[in-house]
């Protein structure tokens, strides 16, 4: 197995292009590439469709090796882009209530904010993650989420942004911030105490593409973990995206509630608008939130387009008592009326309501997405990021795309991808099996990754604001 010591020929923090000394020398004598005219959205879609047509009938295009030109990519690493903490203050509020039903509703409030990036922004294609690549960050949020059983809402103020400075954590370049709406009602107001949430994710497998993630908030006794993997199929008019076989959902554990655990499964989604020139995400599937300890289960049914082809973005659901030993209720119609505790309905891109048994005659807002935006991440200072840390690893490609030097960006991207193939071939020839650094296995049968000692050190360092890590002994790319 090929190894890379701290003195290996890796890129500097300023650039992650796989540069050698000779290439660096040539850059000093070669004129800077002139900016190229970027394709407009229509042009991008035509290029994208031309590539996708080659995959009609392919069972899973997410597992197929193909490389998109740089001008079709969002200049963002996938591991940085794909996380579920778009509104981390809904996460830190999970477990606040002493009532088990309210705690389920707190989980649901988090659920409806976890993909705010798709609600507020247009779909995009980040860089494909490489084996062993990792990303880490913090969020510092106000622990001011209102209690669930309230009747009125009013708009909340925006949280202050986090400024970047040399030698200090830096804010993500893709984020803005807004707190969740404050609500008036029977519950007393919470003090706005700052709470830190730490996040670590690593690409544990390349074929199939799988990444493990771990979220930790020690102050609130909260953790979340899981594997991210998707399966995608081009239908000819849209791309259907479903969870991959190793993606069993998000597992949230409440240490201060006797280790209550909630499993949140993902619904299928469609990326449409390919022929209209405007990409959009629609969801038309069912998903589930279960807690064996409290014997509460939620079924959410996302409604797809209506009969006239208009997107509804409607969601409806139930919270009910269930038997974990005989979990056979998978459809809303399967649930007896006597077991229903809460009904959910609304627009998952705007406002979602709940109503309580037995009459279900008063609708209360569980979340209003309208005033919200994606919360900013606090990133490790550039000088502390490792060569295989996402932002540093891809920085050469990002800089080229930002400068509209798409040909150069594509070449740099291909070099990184080729370096990954070379290392994979070396491992195959030496009979070496890849082992992730921060997680104990490439995947686990139960879908719940465990941290290694290095993983625990990385998470603890994030908590303490200590970002220095030793470099990887082995690299996947």
Secondary structure, 3 states (H helix, E strand, C coil): CCCCCCCCCCCCCCCCCCCCHHHHHHHHHCCCCCCCCCCCHHHHHHHHHHHHHHHCCCCCHHHCCCCCCHHHCCCCEHHHHCCCCCCHHHHCCCCCCCCHHHHHHHHHHHHHHCCHHHHHCCCCCCECCCCCCEEEEEEEEEECCCCCCCCEEECCCCCCCCCCCCCCCEECCCCCCCCCCEEECCCCCCCCEEEEEEEEEEEEECCCCEEEEEEEEHHHCEEEEEEECEEEEECCCCEEEEECCCCCCEEEEEHHHCCEEEEECCCCEEEECCCCCCCEEEECCEEEEEECCCCEEEEEEECCCCCCCCCCCEEEEEEEECCHHHCCCCCHHHCCHHHEEEEEEEECCCEEEEEECCCCCCCEEEEECCCCCCCCCEECCHHHCCCCEHHHHCHHHHHHHHCCCHHHHHHHHHHHHHHHHHHHHHHHHHCCCCCCCCECCCCCCCCCCCECHHHHHHHHHHHHCCCCCCCCCCCCC
